[in-house]
């Protein structure tokens, strides 16, 4: 159980398709079940902060999906969410310099059209995992030497 600024807590627990949903929501949801338990008014603190707070409950768990590499997955999320208003097709192509993909066109050719036509703000975490797996397998990503 943690306390955060209310807006941060809401972004952390946001569902796909909501304005608050973003990379933080996907990342937090990748590692835990996240729930805003209650908001805490400014008046509950002394000295009084300028913002409201929220109590967040996180229950760590393994995701219900697999990703090929956690570091690549997080970098892939970082990249595509810089283009959150674009379709995933364009986001994958436009952010190869951020995600480290050597061949983003191969990812677009191999990925499911339904995934590619969506925008980042509407995809659930499992869909990001599927697309990241395709990117890992076909997009010639930069990999750390083992």
N, C-alpha and C positions, 0 to 999 in steps of 0.2 A: 504494500500500500504506500503510495507516494502522493505528494501534493505539488501541483504545478500551477502556473498561470492558466486561467480557464481556457483561453484561446488555444494554448499549446495542448492542453489535455484533450480538447475537442478535436484537434487535428490528429492527435495520436490515436484516438479511438474512432475516427471517421470511417464511414462506409463508402464503397465505390459509388460514384454518381453524385456525391454531395460536394458542395463548394469547399469544404474543409479537407477533403480527401487528397492525399498527396504522398510523396515519398516517405515522409515520417509515418503515415498510416500503414503503408505496405511494410516498411521495415519493422515497426513495432509488432504488427500482426504476424510477421514471419517468425518471430521468436516467442510470442506470448499472446494469450487472450487478454485484450485490453478493454477495460470498462470504466467509464466515468461514474463513480458512485454517487457523488453529490457535489454541488457547488458550495463554496465557502465565501460569504460576503466579506467585503473589505473591513467591515466593522468588527470582525472576529479577531483582528490583529491589532497589536499595539507596538510600534507605531503603525498607523493605517497605511497600507500600500495604495498605489494609484489604480490597481487592477483587482478583479475578482480572482479567486483561486478555485481549484477543483481537486477533489480527492480521486485518485485513479488507482484501480486495482489491476495488477498484472499477474497473470498466472503463466509462468514459463512453461513452454511445451515445445516439442518438435513439430515442425509444420506438417500438414497433411499431404504435402507434395515434396518432390525432391528438386534440388538445383544442382547443377554440375559442379559449382564452385561458389562458396559464399562470397568471397571477395569480388569475383566477376559479377555475381548477381547484384550486389550492392552498387557496383560501378555502373552496371547496365541501367539500374533504376535511376541513379543520379543523372545519367545521360538522357534517358527518354523523358524524364520529368522536366528537363529544361525546355522541352517542346510539348508541354502538356496539352496545348490546344490543337496540336497537329494530330493527324492519324498516326498510328504506330508505324505504318509503312514509311511515312515521311520522317518521323522521329528517329527511326533506326538509321535511315540514310543520312540524315542531317547531323547526327551526333556520333558518327564513327570515330571522330577525333577525340571524343570524351570517353566513349565506352571501350576504345581500343580495338574495334573491329577492323580487320584488314579488308574484308569483303562484305560490306553491308548489303550489296545487291544479291549475294547468294542467300543471305538470311531472308530477304524479301521473297525470293523465288521459292524457298523451301517452306516458309511459314504458312499457316492456315489463313486464308483470306478473311475469315471472320475476325481473327485476332488483329490482322493488319488494318482493318477498316475501323477499328475502335480507337478512342482517344485514351491517353494514359489515365485520366481522371475517372474513367468508367470501368477499367479492368480490375478484377479481383486479383489478389496475390497469386493464386494458383495459375491464372492466365499469364501473369508476368513470368512465372517460373517456366511455363511451357515455351514462351517466346525466348527467354534467356537460354534455355536448353538448346533450342534450334540455333540461336546465335553462337553458342559455345561449340556446337558440332559442325556448323557450316560456314560461319563468318570469319574464320581465321583470326580469332582473338589473340591479342598479345598475352603471353603466359609467362609467369615467373618461372625461372629455371628451378628445377627440383633438386 
